[in-house]
């Protein structure tokens, strides 16, 4: 399999390991990226990892994925609950989409229970900590190998 999978992280995920470790854990985004790269190599795929605090940059990266990626794993952060623009960009993408959240958003504040992204996602992972990224990556590879 020679697929590329984009892993996109939204606002404040650059602070992973520093911001609210009681919710998000002690691992940094660099730690997550290292584990995802190692898993991708063992699965025979390439990952391209991105993080931005800017909605437009995330949208531009989704547009780029239309030409470069077979799947997107996205943790939109707070944009999950607010961004119709990210949903529209994902709706214009033909590959697989997996939504990933480190915390169980359904056990948190009520405003976090709604996700615009879920309406497009082929799968949603929430509450599995940073391991959720790897679970999404495994699922994407499983589906891509059957395509």
C-alpha positions, 0 to 999 in steps of 0.5 A: 500500500502506498497511500498518504494519510493527512493527520490534521490538528486544530487549535491549541493542540500545539499545547498538548502536554502543557494545557489541561494535562488532567484532560489531555494527558502529558504527551506532546503533539511531537510524541503523538506524531512520532508514534504515528510516523512509526505506525505508518511505516509499519503499515506501509503508508505515509503520513503528513502531519499538520497543526494550525490554530487558524481555520483557513489554514486547516481548510487549505490543507483539506483542499490540498488533501484532495490531490495528495491524500487517500484519507484524513484524520482530523482533530479539529479541536474547538472548530469541531463545534463551530466550523461549517467551513471545515465541514464544507471543505471535508464535504468537497474531499472524496477520501476517507475522513476520521474524526479524532478527539483525545477526550470523551467530548460527550462527558464534557460541557454540553456545547462539546456534544455537537460536532459539525465534522461528524456529519462527514466522518467515516468514523469518530474516535473520542475518549481513547487519549492520544492512542485514538490517532493510532486507532484511526490510522489502523482503521484507515489502512484497513479500509484502504487495503480493501479498496 
